[in-house]
Amino acid sequence: MDYGITAREKGEEVHYFVSWSPLSVAERWTINAKVPSVAGIYEIYWMDDHEHLRLLSVGMTHYGGLRTEIRRLTDSELAGDKKAKQILENEEIWFRYAPSNSAPVMADVIWFFRKTYFPENPGVEHSGRFTKIFLNESAPNKLIWVP
């Protein structure tokens, strides 16, 4: 199965289709073996005591690619804040990704996800190319996560 992002544009609207990689445990050797070193989007989760996935990070990467960014964001020694470091040290971390070679496409998709997950403050802007953005996802794993 190919993972990635496709788009269907119609005037001022765009409909994105995100095909995610399978969820994987964020272990250094797994990341190095499975994740390509290309641009794309990612989601990183941690497993709580009730075996629910909790979103830790959603973002995109250009330089260095998905492999480097996922590896960096899941390494407790490189964690930027105390809370993230504690989660990375003590919890099981999971990730998934979708490659893309288009910065405007990734900006739209990440904006859509963050606007959905954090409606009061998505923290990012879309590309500005469209007035309406729609998105569907496909993933080999059924994913239910708790905010």
PEJO-V976165 format. One record per backbone hydrogen bond with DSSP energy under -0.5 kcal/mol. CO is the residue of the C=O (numbers start at 0). NH is the residue of the N-H. E is the energy in kcal/mol with one decimal. If there is no record, write none. Layout:
BEGIN
CO,NH,E
CO,NH,E
END
This chain:
BEGIN
3,18,-3.2
5,16,-2.6
7,14,-2.1
9,12,-2.0
11,130,-2.4
11,131,-1.6
12,9,-2.8
13,15,-0.5
13,133,-2.5
14,7,-1.9
15,135,-2.1
16,5,-2.3
16,18,-0.6
17,19,-0.7
17,137,-2.5
18,3,-2.0
23,94,-2.2
24,26,-1.9
26,29,-0.6
26,30,-2.6
27,31,-2.4
28,32,-1.9
29,33,-2.7
30,34,-2.0
35,37,-1.2
35,66,-1.4
37,65,-2.9
38,99,-2.0
39,60,-2.5
40,97,-2.1
41,58,-2.0
42,95,-1.8
43,55,-3.3
43,56,-2.0
44,93,-2.6
45,47,-0.5
45,53,-2.7
46,91,-0.5
47,50,-1.8
51,47,-2.7
52,145,-2.9
53,45,-2.3
56,43,-3.1
58,41,-2.4
60,39,-1.8
61,64,-0.6
63,67,-0.8
64,68,-2.2
65,69,-3.0
66,70,-2.0
67,71,-2.4
68,72,-2.8
69,73,-1.2
71,74,-1.0
73,75,-0.7
74,77,-1.6
75,78,-0.9
80,84,-2.2
81,85,-2.2
82,86,-2.2
83,87,-2.8
84,88,-2.0
85,89,-1.9
86,90,-2.4
91,46,-2.3
92,25,-3.4
93,44,-2.9
94,23,-2.1
95,42,-2.1
96,20,-2.2
97,40,-2.5
98,4,-0.7
100,102,-0.5
101,105,-2.4
102,106,-2.4
103,107,-2.1
104,108,-2.5
105,109,-2.8
106,110,-2.2
107,111,-2.4
108,112,-2.5
109,113,-2.9
110,114,-2.8
111,115,-1.9
112,116,-3.1
113,117,-3.0
117,120,-1.3
131,13,-1.7
133,15,-2.9
135,17,-2.8
137,19,-3.0
140,142,-0.6
141,143,-0.6
143,52,-0.8
145,54,-0.6
END
